[in-house]
Amino acid sequence: MSRVVTTYHQRVAQEKRALIVAAATALFLESGYDRTSLALIAERSGVSRATLFKQFPSKAALFDAIVTESWSTADEGETPPSGNVVDGLGTIGRRYAELLSRPQMTDLFRIVIAELPRFPELAHAQFSHGKMPYFESVRGYLLAEHEAGTVRIEDVDVAATQFLGMISNYVFWPKLLVPDWEVSAVRVAQVVDEAVKTIVARYGATGASGE
C-alpha cells in the first residue's frame, strides 16, 4: 500500500513540476526573465508557493530545469552501437531533428537571446546543461566509430559540428527567425539522410560505411 501511495505522490509531483516549467517558460517569453517572479510563476502554474520553492529554490534552478527538459529525449543515453555508421548517424540525426522541432526548444533559444545582454549566465546554463552534453554524446559516438574502423576522423569535434550543423541549419535556425517556418517530415528525413551521406563520403573508411 505504501508503495502505491509513494508512486501516486511521485506522479503528482512530476505533474506539478511540468506545470511549473511550462508556466515559467511562457512568462519568461511574455515578460522577460528579470520581471518574472517565482510568486508569479506559482500563480500561473496553479501551485502553492511552498510547492514551487520546494522544487525550485531560485529562478536560476528553474531555468536549469527548463534547459535540461528541453534537451531531454525518451531514449536519452542510448547511443547507437558502433559498427554501422550509416544506421548510427541516421538514428542520431533523426533524434536531433525531432529535438530541434519541439516548440520548447525554440522558446528556450528565444529566452536566452533576449536576455543575453543582462543575464549572460542563462546562455552559459543553456550551453553547459543542454547543448554541450548533447554534443559530447555525438562526439563520443563518432569517436567509437573511428576506433571501430568504420570512419577515419582526425578531429571528432569538427566532424560532430559539421553533422549537427547540416541538420540544424535547415530544421531549426530558420524557424527561430521565421515563426511560420515549417519543414515536412519527408523533408526532414531527406535532410538527415543527406547529412549522413556527406559525413560518410568525407570520413567513411573504404568498405566500412555500413552499406
N, C-alpha and C positions, 0 to 999 in steps of 0.2 A: 504493500500500500504506500509506504514511504517513497519507494522508487517512482510510483505513478505521480505522487504529489510533486516530487522533485522535477520530474520531466515536465509537468504542467507549468511549474514556476519558471523553468528554463525557457519554455516556449513563449510564455507571456513576456519575459524579459527580452527575448530576441525580437518579438513583435514591437515592443515599446522602443527598443534600440533602433529598429528600422524606421519607425515614425519620427524619432528624434533626428536621425541622419537626413531623412527626406525634408523635414521642416527646416533644418539648418541650411541645407543646400539651397532651397528655394529662397530663404530670407537673405542669405549671403548674396545671391544674384539680384534680388529686388532692392535691398537697402545697403549692401556693402558689408564687408566683414566687421569693420570698426563700429558701425551703427547698429549692429545686431547683438543684442544681449542674450545671455543664457536664459534669462527670465522670459524674454520674448519667444525664444525657441521652445521653451516649455509650454507656453500658452498656445503657440501654433500647433505643436505636436499633440496637445491634449493630455500631457502627463504632468505630474506634480514636479515642482522644483526639486524636491528631495530626490525623486526618482532620477531626474536628469543629472543632478550633481553626483549621485551615486555612481552613475556610469561614466559621466564626463565632468571631471572637476574643473575643467577650463575649456575655453574656446579652442585653444591650440590642440588639446586632446581630441576634441570633437572633429576638428579639421583633419587630424591624422586619421581618424576613423573613416571620414569621407574618402580620403585618398586610398586607404587600404581596401575599402569595399569597392571603389570604382575600378581598381586594378585586379580584383579577385575573380577567379573563374571556378566553375564547378569541378574542373579537373586540374586545379592548381597543384603544382608539384609533380604532375605526371608527365615527365619529359619522355618523348618518344625514344625507344631504344635505338642505338646506333646500328649501322649496317645497311640501311636503305635510306639514303639521303633524300631521295625524291619523296618518298612517303613521309619521312620525318619532317622535312621542311613544309610539306603540304599541310600536315596536321598543325604545325606551329603557325603557319601563315593564316589558315582559316580561323584559328583560335584568336589570333591577333586582330584580324579584320572584324570579328564579332565583338571583341572587346572595344575597339575604337568606334563601332557603330552604336554603342549604347548612349542614350541621351545624357546619362550621368557623367560620362567621360567628357563630353562637350561642355557640360556645366562646370566640371572641375577646372578645365583649362581656362574657361572664361573668368571664373573667380580669381584664379592665380594671376592672369594677365591684368585684370582690372585693379587688383590690389598690390601688384608688384612694386610700385614706387614707394608705398608706405609700409608694406608688410612683406619684405623680401623673404622672411622666414617661411612664408607659405609656399613659395617656389622651391625652397630647399626641402620642405617636407614632401612636396609632390615628387621631387626628383629622387630623394633618398628612400622614401617609403613606397613609391609607386613605380616610376619609370625604371629606375636603376635595378631593383630586384628582378623585374621582368626581363630587362636587357641581359642581366647576368645569366638568367636561365637559358636564353637563346645562345649566348656566348658559350655556355657550358656544353650545350648540345653540339654546336659546331666543333668545339674542341674534341669532344668524344668521337665525332665522325672523322676528324683529322687523325686521331690516334688509331681509329679502326681502319684507316687507309682508303676510305671512300672519297675523301677530298684532300687536297693539299692546300692548306691555308697558312700563310706566314703570319698574318695579323688577324686573329679572330674578332677583335674589336671592330675593325674596319668592315669585315665581312658581315657581322651581325648588324651593323649600322646600315650597310647597303641593303640587306634583305628587308629589314623592318621599314626602312625609308621608302623603298619602292611601293610598299603597301600603304603606309600612312599618307604619303604624298597624294594618293588618289582617293583613298577612302575617308580620311579624317580631316586633313588641313583645309580643303575647300569647304567642307561642312562647317568648320569653325568660323569661316568668314562669310559664307553664304547660307543663311538659315534654311532655305528651301532646297539645298543641295541633296539629292537623293541618288544612290547607286543601287541598282538592282542586284539581287542575289546572284544572278547569272554573271553580271559584270564583275562582281567581287571575286567570284570563282576564277574568272579569266585573269584578273589582276594578280591573284595569288599564284596561279599556275605559271604565268609569265615571270614572276619574281623567282619562283623555284627554278625554272629553266635557265634564267640568267645566272643565278648563283652556281648551278651545276655546270653550265657552259664555261664559267670563269674558273671554278675551283675543282670541279669533279676530276677524280683520278680515272684514267683510261680503264674502261671495263668495270668500274666500281660505282657507277651512278645509281644503281638500284633498278635500272630499266632492263 
